Amino acid sequence: MDGLEGLPPSVLPCYDDLMTTNLDVLYRYELHPTEAAMMALGKARGVYGIRKIVLDEQKKTMRVEFDFTRLNRAVVAELLRSAGIDIVEEIPLAAPPAPKEEPALPAK
């Protein structure tokens, strides 16, 4: 069992999730994917580290969940492009942090 012998049974079913760092990235695409691109995208899901690919045709976006310990954003984007997806941009999933306010200087 490759070192899993001492773990309690309740941990074993979710062991894979404990060893991954999942990250979601959202891309906007321009042209609707062709049938060939969709087939290639289905094969891309078989790449080790890709967990999920969700296409939103209305918003023309594609959300990819992947294991950040195996892949990075650049590799995921290249994987989608090589599948024939016309990626235009990466869309931030979280708002940027608010700028820090400078403390007011005491009046002289």
C-alpha positions as CSV (number, residue, x, y, z in Angstrom):
1,M,0.0,0.0,0.0
2,D,3.0,2.3,-0.3
3,G,3.2,3.7,3.2
4,L,-0.5,3.9,3.9
5,E,-0.6,0.9,6.3
6,G,-0.7,3.0,9.5
7,L,-3.4,5.4,8.5
8,P,-6.9,5.0,9.9
9,P,-9.5,3.7,7.5
10,S,-11.4,7.0,7.6
11,V,-8.5,8.8,6.0
12,L,-7.8,6.3,3.2
13,P,-10.8,7.2,0.9
14,C,-9.7,10.8,0.8
15,Y,-5.9,10.2,0.8
16,D,-5.4,11.6,-2.7
17,D,-7.1,14.9,-1.8
18,L,-4.7,15.3,1.2
19,M,-1.7,15.1,-1.2
20,T,-2.8,17.7,-3.7
21,T,-2.9,21.5,-3.8
22,N,-5.9,22.3,-6.0
23,L,-6.1,25.6,-7.9
24,D,-8.8,26.9,-10.2
25,V,-8.0,29.2,-13.1
26,L,-10.6,30.9,-15.3
27,Y,-9.9,31.7,-19.0
28,R,-12.0,33.6,-21.5
29,Y,-12.0,32.3,-25.0
30,E,-13.0,34.1,-28.2
31,L,-14.3,31.5,-30.7
32,H,-16.6,28.6,-29.7
33,P,-14.4,25.4,-29.6
34,T,-14.8,23.2,-32.7
35,E,-15.8,19.5,-32.3
36,A,-12.2,18.5,-32.8
37,A,-11.1,20.9,-30.0
38,M,-13.8,19.5,-27.7
39,M,-12.6,16.0,-28.3
40,A,-9.0,17.1,-27.6
41,L,-10.2,18.8,-24.5
42,G,-11.8,15.6,-23.4
43,K,-8.4,13.9,-23.8
44,A,-6.7,16.8,-21.9
45,R,-8.8,15.8,-18.8
46,G,-6.7,12.6,-18.8
47,V,-3.5,14.6,-18.2
48,Y,-2.1,13.9,-14.7
49,G,-2.9,16.9,-12.5
50,I,-6.0,18.1,-14.4
51,R,-9.0,17.6,-12.1
52,K,-11.9,19.2,-13.8
53,I,-12.7,21.4,-16.9
54,V,-15.9,23.3,-16.9
55,L,-17.0,25.2,-20.0
56,D,-19.6,28.1,-19.8
57,E,-20.7,28.8,-23.3
58,Q,-22.8,31.8,-22.3
59,K,-19.9,33.7,-20.7
60,K,-17.3,32.2,-23.1
61,T,-15.2,31.0,-20.2
62,M,-13.5,27.8,-19.2
63,R,-12.6,27.0,-15.6
64,V,-9.9,24.5,-15.0
65,E,-9.2,22.9,-11.6
66,F,-5.7,21.4,-11.4
67,D,-3.1,20.1,-9.0
68,F,-0.7,23.0,-8.5
69,T,2.0,20.6,-7.3
70,R,2.0,18.9,-10.7
71,L,1.2,21.8,-13.1
72,N,1.2,25.6,-13.3
73,R,-1.0,28.2,-15.0
74,A,1.3,28.5,-18.0
75,V,1.2,24.7,-18.6
76,V,-2.6,24.6,-18.3
77,A,-3.0,27.5,-20.7
78,E,-0.7,25.8,-23.2
79,L,-2.5,22.5,-22.8
80,L,-5.8,24.3,-23.7
81,R,-4.3,26.1,-26.6
82,S,-2.8,22.9,-28.0
83,A,-6.3,21.3,-27.8
84,G,-7.5,24.1,-30.1
85,I,-9.1,26.5,-27.5
86,D,-8.7,30.1,-28.5
87,I,-7.8,31.6,-25.1
88,V,-7.9,35.3,-25.0
89,E,-7.1,36.0,-21.3
90,E,-7.0,34.7,-17.8
91,I,-9.7,36.2,-15.6
92,P,-8.9,36.7,-11.9
93,L,-11.2,34.6,-9.6
94,A,-10.6,36.8,-6.6
95,A,-10.7,40.6,-6.3
96,P,-7.3,42.2,-5.9
97,P,-6.4,43.3,-2.4
98,A,-7.5,46.8,-1.4
99,P,-4.7,49.3,-1.3
100,K,-3.4,50.0,2.1
101,E,-4.4,53.4,3.5
102,E,-1.5,55.5,4.6
103,P,-1.8,56.6,8.3
104,A,-2.6,60.3,8.6
105,L,0.3,62.4,9.7
106,P,-0.2,64.3,12.9
107,A,-1.0,68.0,12.5
108,K,1.9,70.4,13.1
